[in-house]
Amino acid sequence: MCLFAVCGQPGRRRRYPAGFVRVFCLIFLLLGATVLPGCVTRIQTEEKLRDLEFTVLDKEDVPEELKERISEARADPFWMTYADQGSLYIARGYGKRETSGYSVTVKELCETENAILIRTDLLGPGNGEETEDADTYPYVVVQTEDIGKEVVFE
């Protein structure tokens, strides 16, 4: 079998009718509009079952393995969990900041039917607060009971 019969002659461009191109583009756009949104996973906010008790850990109380992971990831925003001996550690970092005075607060930590939901906020330096020009990496680590559910960060 001749390769040219299958692929056409080398150096020649194949011309397609204008209607074919329009139909092809329309099919491509429809597929993109229906398939691509399915690639994004986001658990819808569900009804809260209960608030979870938690402790905000000082940096020296964070397990060593988690400290190492945070140290590697701290330059960029991060979301991570670490489970050990019945405890779940949830860490949320906001990446590099060029001044001091930032802190992270935990607004909510609760259990829903399918997940643990955590909401945090980054607080910047207050008005009139003295800051230093230095790279900082604000993050928070909370410890709670490990109930075997996925953690959703909001």
Secondary structure, DSSP 4 states (H G I P E B T S, - for coil): --HHHHH--TTPPPP--HHHHHHHHHHHHHHHHHHGGGG---PPP--EEEEPP-EEPPGGGS-HHHHHHHHHHTTSEEEEEEEETTEEEEEEEE--EEES--EEEEEEEEEESSEEEEEEEEE-PPTT----EEEE--EEEEEEE--S-EEEE-
